Amino acid sequence: MDYAKMRAIAEDLGAHAERLEGSWSVEIGPSGPILAMMCPSKRHEGTVRRIRNQLNKQLPATHPGYVCENGPEIEHPEIGRMRRPDAVVIPEYVLDEEGLAVDATEVLAVIEIVSPSNPNNDYGEKLTEYPAMGIAHYLIVDPRTGTIEVHSDPCKGRYARKDPYIFGDLVPFGPWTVETAEFRRYGKAGDGGA
């Protein structure tokens, strides 16, 4: 199926999702359009907020006019993909444009917080799709294990560089730095659960 048809189906699914209870996400993956209910935990959202706040303090110095936000889908019609990362670094003006998705060529970085229910999505499909989209930096934070991976240097549909870290490290992420001392693991005893 060509991307225009998949995009039309995704838009129909998105309109349908607006009438449903709960929070829903529409993506276009390898098998086509997907409608999925989003149930991120408080820990997941807390980690997204911490990263977003840190990057938004640094972006005026490194990339004036860019912001780190959660929410917008990103798309790359040539490879037939539309994804909704947990957070993206994009030009602020695109948030005022019409439409459903941001052109992937405008995305400097993506951040994914691994969900307990679907870890293979972040480590598998998205790890090949984001470099194919030309996105320079991909941060994977895994509260299940307390680990972090920084992927960079996209080349021929994969990232040429992978740097591992653990919660508590000061993590270089492109031209930015992410402090992870306050990141929390899912369900770790003694710290309030997931």
DASULUR-V956892 format. One record per backbone hydrogen bond with DSSP energy under -1.0 kcal/mol. CO is the residue of the C=O (numbers start at 0). NH is the residue of the N-H. E is the energy in kcal/mol with one decimal. If there is no record, write none. Layout:
CO&NH&E / CO&NH&E
This chain:
1&5&-2.1 / 2&6&-3.1 / 3&7&-2.0 / 4&8&-2.2 / 5&9&-2.5 / 6&10&-2.3 / 7&11&-2.1 / 8&12&-2.7 / 9&13&-2.5 / 10&14&-2.2 / 11&15&-2.3 / 12&16&-2.7 / 13&17&-1.4 / 15&18&-1.4 / 16&19&-1.3 / 22&37&-3.6 / 24&35&-2.8 / 26&33&-3.0 / 27&81&-1.8 / 28&31&-1.7 / 31&28&-2.2 / 33&26&-2.2 / 35&24&-2.8 / 40&44&-2.4 / 41&45&-2.7 / 42&46&-2.1 / 43&47&-2.0 / 44&48&-2.5 / 45&49&-2.3 / 46&50&-2.3 / 47&51&-2.9 / 48&52&-2.8 / 49&53&-2.2 / 50&54&-2.8 / 51&55&-2.5 / 52&56&-1.1 / 53&57&-1.1 / 54&58&-2.6 / 57&60&-1.1 / 57&61&-1.5 / 58&62&-3.3 / 62&65&-1.9 / 64&91&-3.2 / 66&89&-2.4 / 68&87&-2.7 / 72&101&-3.0 / 73&82&-2.6 / 74&103&-2.8 / 75&78&-1.1 / 75&80&-1.5 / 80&75&-2.8 / 81&27&-3.4 / 82&73&-3.3 / 86&110&-2.5 / 87&68&-2.3 / 88&107&-2.7 / 89&66&-2.8 / 90&93&-1.2 / 91&94&-1.6 / 92&95&-1.8 / 93&96&-1.1 / 101&74&-2.6 / 102&105&-2.4 / 103&106&-1.5 / 108&88&-2.4 / 109&138&-2.4 / 110&85&-1.1 / 110&86&-1.6 / 111&140&-2.7 / 118&122&-1.8 / 119&123&-1.9 / 120&125&-2.4 / 124&127&-1.1 / 124&128&-2.4 / 125&129&-2.4 / 127&131&-1.3 / 128&132&-1.8 / 129&134&-2.2 / 130&133&-1.2 / 136&109&-2.1 / 137&150&-3.1 / 138&111&-2.7 / 139&148&-2.5 / 140&113&-3.0 / 141&145&-2.1 / 141&146&-1.4 / 142&185&-2.1 / 145&166&-2.6 / 146&141&-3.0 / 147&164&-2.7 / 148&139&-2.8 / 149&162&-2.5 / 150&137&-2.5 / 151&160&-2.1 / 152&159&-2.4 / 157&154&-3.4 / 160&151&-2.0 / 162&149&-2.4 / 164&147&-2.5 / 165&168&-2.3 / 168&179&-1.6 / 170&177&-2.9 / 172&175&-2.1 / 175&172&-2.6 / 177&170&-3.0 / 179&182&-1.7 / 187&190&-1.7 / 193&42&-1.2
